[in-house]
C-alpha cells in the first residue's frame, strides 16, 4: 500500500519538491508499513513559502470580507463532498478508526471554514463619538501567520488555524507534525480549487527545526502552535524575541468529577469518550477521573463491562471503534507510563498490554486507587490510560482537581444543577463540560488556562487572535498647540 502525496510541500498554489531535505517516512500506524515519503523543507523551500505568502497577503487584505468568506465556504462544501476520501486519508495519517474520522476530522475542518467564512464579512471596527471629534477603529490582519500542528487531528488543526487566519485577511504557512504530513496538503489543494488566490495557504513539511526556523523569521507576524508544553515553551520564547502574536494550544491532565447523584451510564460515556476516543490521544482528555466513593465499585464494574465492548481492529473497517497509537514512539511512551503506574501501586483494573498484532496497538487501560501524587495522575500520558481516583467531599475534590500545572479542560457529572455550576466556576480550566465531555463545536472558544495555553481557537474569540485594531482619532476643529 502506497499513499504517496504528489510532492512534499504546497507553495504558491502548487506542489513543490526538494529531495535534498530530511527524508521523513510516512508510517501507517495500523500495520507499521511505510506507505510514503516526504522531505523536510530546506532553506530554499522555507524562503519560497515566506516570499509567496508575504506577496499574496497584501492583495488578500484588500479584498472584502464577504469575498474572502465565500471562498472559505466553498472550500467547506468541497471538503464535505469528499469527506469519505479525506477521512480515509486521515486514517492512514493517524491510524484513527474510520468510524471516528468520518465524523470529526474533515467535518470539523469544514465547520471551521464555514463558520469563519460566514463571519468574515462582519469583521469590522467601530465608531467612537467624542463630542465634535471622533475616533474609529479598523480591524486589520496581522500579516503572515505560521501554524504548527500536532499529529492527533491533522485535518482539523490545519483548518482551526487556517480558517480564522484567512477570514481575517492573513496568509498562513502551516507545518504539520512530521508524523502526519498528508492531510494538510489536501486542504491546501482544496482551498485553491475553491478559488483562494495562490500563496495564501502554504504547507511545508519538516521536523521541529523547520518550525523553529519559521517562528524565528522576522517576516512572520504570528505563531499558532498545537503541541506539548515543552515545545510550547520553546516556541513562545522564540516568538517573544520578535514580540510576535501567539496562540498556544498545549497539553493537559484534566479532571472529570463524577458525583454520586450522576447518571452513571452518562458519566461512563463521558469518561470513555474522554479517555479512549482516538486511542486517548486528545489534549483535552479527562484523564483524572474522580469518582465519588459511594459509586466507585459500581462505576469500575460497569466501566470494565463497557470496555469489553470495544471493537479493536483494522481502522478502515467501519465497525472498529478503537485503533492503534499514532506511532511506535508514542506507544512506547504510553507503555512506560503503564509500568510506572503498576510500580507506584495503582490497581490495574483492565488492559495494560500491547496487542499481539502488527501496528501500534495498546489495550484500553484503567487504573483505580490512583493517588494524587502518582506519576500517572500528574503527567500527561497521551494514550488510552484512565486513572480513577476516589473522593467524598466537594471542596476537597475541587482543590485536588486544581492541583495541577495544566488547565485545559474539566468536566462534572451530577444531577444537582446548582452544584454543577458551583463546581465548574471553581475549576481552573479553559474548556469545561457539564454532564458531557470533549465536545468542541466551532461556535465555542477552545483553549487552556495555566500551562495549557494562551489564546483561544474557534468562535468569535479566535478573531481577536488573528487581527489587530488600528485606532484613528479624527479632530474636526482646529488644533490648539502651546506655541
Ligand atoms: P510536539 O510538541 O512534540 O510537537 C508539536 C509540533 O511542534 C510538531 O509539528 C513539531 O514538529 C513542532 N516542533 C517541535 N519542536 C519545535 C520547535 N522548537 N519549534 C517549532 N516547532 C517545533 O507535540 P506532538 O506532536 O507530540 O503532539 C502531542 C501534544 O500536543 C500533547 O502534549 C497534546 O496535549 C498537545 N495537543 C494539544 C492540543 C490543544 O488544542 N491544546 C490538541 C492536540 C494536541 P515535529 O513533529 O517534527 O516534532
Boltz pocket constraint, residues with backbone or C-beta under 6 A from the ligand:
constraints:
  - pocket:
      binder: B
      contacts: [[A, 148], [A, 149], [A, 150], [A, 151], [A, 152], [A, 175], [A, 176], [A, 177], [A, 178], [A, 179], [A, 206], [A, 207], [A, 208], [A, 209], [A, 210], [A, 211], [A, 212], [A, 213], [A, 215], [A, 226], [A, 227], [A, 228], [A, 229], [A, 230], [A, 231], [A, 232], [A, 234], [A, 235], [A, 248], [A, 249], [A, 250], [A, 251], [A, 252], [A, 281], [A, 282], [A, 283], [A, 284], [A, 380], [A, 382], [A, 408], [A, 448], [A, 452], [A, 453]]
      max_distance: 6.0
